[in-house]
Amino acid sequence: MLTLPPLSLYIHIPWCVRKCPYCDFNSHAVNGEIPQQRYIDALMRDLEQELAGIQGREIGTIFIGGGTPSLFDAAGINQILTGIAARTHISADAEITMEANPGTFEQERFAGFREAGVNRLSIGIQSFDSARLQQLGRIHNRNDALHAAGKAREIGFDNFNLDLMHGLPGQSPEAALADLQQAIELKPTHLSWYQLTIEPNTEFFSKPPELPEDEALWAIQEQGQALLETHGYHQYEISAYSQPGRQSRHNLNYWQFGDYLGIGAGAHGKISWPEQNRINRRWKQRQPKAYMDALNPLSGEQDISPEERPFEFMMNALRLTAGVEAELFSLRTGLSLASIAPMVERSRNLGLLETDAGVLAPSPRGRLFLNDLLEQFLD
């Protein structure tokens, strides 16, 4: 039977100083002054039209992403969080994360973000090599990256993530592991460590850089995971590593097929309606101007049909190295475990899924061939 899962809130702030050549997110280079107040007004209008989806729940996590949200000043972030608190019930122990660049300009605002109510930062380092950063179109340098973590800790962020990429153009395995070692030495509570991929509709897609060979990428991944484990960072998701008890609660809710409201240009949401046996996805106008101009910024919505739910659930849950308890499938999809028994049995026979009946978890082989595993849940 479909039940109401925990609820999160995602807020999208779409502006960046410059569009990075690898980025396929809904982000837009700043052209003149950011219309901060006008955008905040639009966010609140958007939220008010989403309130029915709350269905009496507390908001357990908030994530302010982008773009570069730290281009907004602290007063603006405070206004957003205050506006949310006036319209919803935010859990007393809510995890409130904000993405931030490590540039000096943004670092000066960290204290204000903390005072506004942000209690977790996610800092987009990407690399500590200034030459690699320039290739990636980043506007910070090595020193900015090194100082950002110290600055965050100094002003009271005892929980923060560093975003780091590997497999960069011209990057040797030794350089990639040196980057990772440097990140570990800054002692973040969480590390997002992932391989650069070339995505459609990016500058790198139209002008592909020369990336390391597969053999080098495999060596980086294997040695990097061992290094992280040695230093107490446990891999709990494909590209997420944390100290004990410091997993991203917001992202865990996504991967456990929880519900989330999405407000902001291009934001997506997913809401369950148990009485109607419905799971609904909604998305907003992508262009910032169209979003701010709209009285109702909803761009589209679609129900996830019962036939689509097994794949949708597994596409999230099987990203987790430990998977999920099997009973969560029924609670989050409204379908019985018996309805996917042939898919589960086939996956186990292929050695892609753990054999413990109490969990739905990828085997070590399944983690290596995740797409093959997910294909078993398509029919």
Secondary structure by P-SEA (a helix, b strand, c coil): cccccbbbbbbbbcccccccccccccccccccccaaaaaaaaaaaaaaaaccccccccccbbbbbccccccccaaaaaaaaaaaaaccccccccbbbbbbbccaaaaaaaaaaaaacccccccccccccaaaaaaacccccaaaaaaaaaaaaaaccccbbbbbbcccccccaaaaaaaaaaaaaacccccccccccccccccccccccccccaaaaaaaaaaaaaaaaaacccccccccccccccccaaaaaaaabbbbbbbccbbbbbbbbccccbbbbbbccccaaaaaaccccccccccccccaaaaaaaaccccccccccccccccccccccccaaaaaaaaaaacccccccccccccaaaaaaaaaaaaaacc
